[in-house]
Amino acid sequence: MNSPTEDRRKHPRVEIDEPAYISMGGFSMRCRLLNVSPEGAALEVPNPASVPLSFQLMTEKDRVIRGCRVIWTKQNRIGVAFDQPTAEAGFDAPSRNS
């Protein structure tokens, strides 16, 4: 049985803390990518209420783009699930701007 504080994720998160952008249509918002796993990530955003439920997330450093959907919100943080999970934690696939 899981305790209330036990992490129930299938994959561990890797702490990365780097700048990123949320975009949907003509909307764009800077955020911080706090951690990532093959199936999702945690983001720090200025105003969670203004984040669309589905959006594209792009890392500033590598310009890698991932489709995301919001799973949870807590204060100025949101948890997202990737539309297409990767084989390992990170932003190495599946789509990269070239």
Residue pairs with C-beta under 8 A, 6 or more apart in sequence:
2 8
9 37
9 39
10 39
11 37
11 38
11 39
11 89
12 37
12 89
13 35
13 36
13 37
13 41
13 42
13 89
14 35
14 36
14 37
14 89
14 90
15 34
15 35
16 33
16 34
16 35
16 36
17 32
17 33
17 34
17 35
18 32
18 33
18 59
18 60
18 61
19 30
19 31
19 32
19 33
19 59
19 60
19 61
20 30
20 31
20 32
20 33
20 43
20 57
20 58
20 59
20 60
21 28
21 29
21 30
21 31
21 57
21 58
21 60
22 28
22 29
22 31
22 43
22 45
22 51
22 52
22 55
22 56
22 57
23 29
23 55
23 56
23 58
24 52
24 54
24 55
24 56
27 52
27 55
29 45
29 46
29 50
29 51
30 46
31 43
31 44
31 45
31 46
31 57
32 43
32 44
33 41
33 43
33 57
33 59
33 91
34 41
34 42
34 43
34 44
34 77
35 41
35 42
36 89
36 90
36 91
37 89
38 82
38 85
38 86
38 87
38 88
38 89
39 81
39 82
39 85
40 68
40 71
40 79
40 80
40 81
40 82
41 57
41 68
41 79
41 80
41 82
42 77
42 78
42 79
42 80
43 57
43 77
43 78
43 79
43 80
44 76
44 77
45 51
45 76
45 77
45 78
46 76
47 76
48 73
48 75
48 76
48 77
48 78
51 70
51 78
52 70
53 69
53 70
54 67
54 68
54 69
54 70
55 67
55 68
55 69
56 65
56 66
56 67
56 68
57 65
57 66
57 67
57 68
57 80
58 64
58 65
58 66
58 97
59 91
62 91
62 96
63 96
63 97
64 91
64 92
64 95
64 96
64 97
65 95
65 96
65 97
66 82
66 83
66 84
66 91
66 94
66 95
67 82
67 83
67 84
68 80
68 81
68 82
68 83
69 80
69 81
69 83
70 78
70 79
70 80
71 78
71 79
71 80
71 81
72 78
72 79
73 79
84 94
86 92
86 93
86 94
87 93
